[in-house]
């Protein structure tokens, strides 16, 4: 793998940039791999990367029905935080946040990680009590968060209206080391590193069936032919239920669309991420100046990746009282992603009823922030056949056993 550097950029400038090679190769699939991972989004690629880095398993294929990072990895709002209430959630997301901090250097690829800070506004007394509870839980979990006053909120976000007639700002849960990263770059960086280790990243290769023998997976059938495998990892977000059905088991998930939009670019006015969970909206400003705005998931099951008018109306109407300036902005673009929701709004990183088949799903609306941590935990599960400390609480059997990890209310929203 050619190393990227300022010197390399300068050298190529004198060569009309003709010396750059492809960031990752696009080979035809082999007949058999030690591990096949279905889904070349951030989580699937991170799983492959840590399989190679931590366990030396490089005979790996990552197959993707579309283009690399074209699913939820390229359709989210890039928020990174770890201030969750439940211990298993906090441990997993904090591991991920810590990995994000050095990921650019590790991958030799600029993922544009920006630890600008994330605040979750308290706009009711009930919400304030909940965040004070989370602050104390985070202190026990070694997650650095603190509850800040309305005046400090205003100092950090000058454009905010803290005296809203319906929902005044009573404070905020502030995670200074949270932030954002470039979602596409995360996938590209992992793909480049996987390719350099000899792994195959195979795009435009849809799975049409899963083969098994003696209770264990043996191959996947794809639009590019049959691909044999010793182990199979399913990491396909909103399509997890469809892949599980091919493998012969059911998942406790449902798929819905999550929508977001960005405004026209404007001058810098907000350098933190703000989440207003009472009205269910959140906003940050991108490096290009766009205001990135999102809200809650659709209230009905669907597989659409398009935006809808009612979502724009509901989300902007919810936020305009707290951020009056957005009423004067024009929308630049809007999109949707298909998210997989569990009953307790926590993920599944688990063995499945099919032997040597493992699944990573159920991230709901908060999957991007978990990308490296999810890959770390999933790689350990696939390599060893048993979950490690980060994944053991997230088994799919927890719903049958009543071991819920309830983040549906405690975290405000799951973004």
Residue, then its C-alpha position, 0 to 999 in steps of 0.5 A: x500500500x502506497x503511503x499518503x503524505x504531503x511529500x507524495x502529494x507534492x511529488x504527484x503534482x509535478x507528475x500531473x497526478x498520474x502516479x496514483x493507483x486505485x485505493x483498493x482493488x476490485x478482484x473477481x471472487x475466489x471459490x473459497x474464503x476463510x471468512x465472507x462478510x456480507x456488507x461493505x459498509x463501515x461496520x463490515x469493512x471494520x470487521x474485516x480490518x480488525x480480523x486481519x490486524x488483530x487475528x491475522x485472518x486475511x483470506x477474507x472477502x467483503x461482498x457488497x450488492x451495490x457500491x462500497x459505502x453506498x448504504x447507511x455509511x453514506x447516508x448518516x449525519x456523522x455524529x460520534x458520542x458515547x454518553x449512553x446510560x447502560x454499562x454495555x452500551x457505554x463500553x462499546x461506544x466509548x471504545x469506538x469513540x477512542x478508536x476514532x481519535x487515532x483512526x486517521x493515523x492508523x489507516x493513513x487516511x484522513x477521516x476528518x475526525x473533528x472532536x468538536x463536542x456534542x451537547x444534548x439539550x435538556x428542555x424539560x425538568x424530566x429530561x434534565x433529571x434524566x441527563x443528571x442521572x446519565x452524567x453520574x452513570x458516565x462517571x462510573x463508566x469512565x466516560x467524560x461527560x458533564x451537565x452544563x448550565x444554560x449560560x454555558x450552552x449559550x456561550x458554546x452555541x451563540x445562535x441558540x434561543x435558550x428562552x423558547x416559549x414552549x421548550x426553554x433550555x434548562x442545561x445540556x449533557x455535554x461530551x467535549x470529546x464527541x464530534x463528527x467524522x467524514x462518513x465516506x472517508x471512514x469506509x474508504x480508509x478501511x477498504x484501502x487497508x483491507x485491500x492492502x492486507x490481501x482481502x477482496x472487496x467485491x462490489x456489485x455482488x448481491x447475495x441470493x442464498x446461503x448454503x449449509x451442511x450439518x448445521x453450519x454455513x458452507x457458502x453463499x450464492x451471489x450474482x457473481x457465482x457461488x462463494x464458499x466460506x468457512x465462516x460467514x458474517x452478516x453486516x447489512x443493517x436494514x436488510x439483516x432480516x432478509x439475509x437472516x431469512x436466507x440463512x434460515x432464522x428470524x431476527x427481532x428487528x424491524x426496518x424503517x427509514x431515517x431521514x435527514x437534510x442539509x441546508x445551503x452553505x453559510x458562513x460558520x455559525x456553530x462549531x458543536x453538535x446539538x441534539x434537541x431530543x424533546x422535539x426530536x431534532x439535531x443539527x451540526x454544521x459541516x466543513x462546507x458550511x451546510x447545516x446538517x439536520x435530522x430527526x426521528x425515524x419514520x413511524x412505519x416499516x419501509x425500505x425507502x431511501x428517499x426523503x419526504x415532505x412531511x419529514x422536512x416539515x416536522x423536523x424543521x418546525x421542531x427545531x426552528x424555535x430553538x434555532x430561529x435562523x434556520x427558518x431563513x435557510x434553503x434546503x440543499x438536499x435530502x435523503x433517507x437510510x434504512x435502519x434496523x431497529x430492535x425492541x430495546x434500541x440496542x444492537x445485536x452482535x451475536x452467534x446465530x442458530x446456523x453454525x459459523x454464521x455471525x450477525x451484527x445488526x440492530x444499530x437503529x439510528x446510531x450505527x455510524x458512531x459505533x463503526x470501529x468499535x463494532x468492527x473490533x467486537x465483531x472481528x473477535x466474535x468471528x475469529x474466536x467463535x465466542x463473544x468478547x467483553x464488548x459483545x457478550x451482552x448483545x446476544x440475540x438471545x437476550x430478548x428471549x431471556x429478558x436481558x434487555x439493554x434499554x436505550x430507547x429512552x435513557x439515551x434520549x434518541x439513539x443518534 
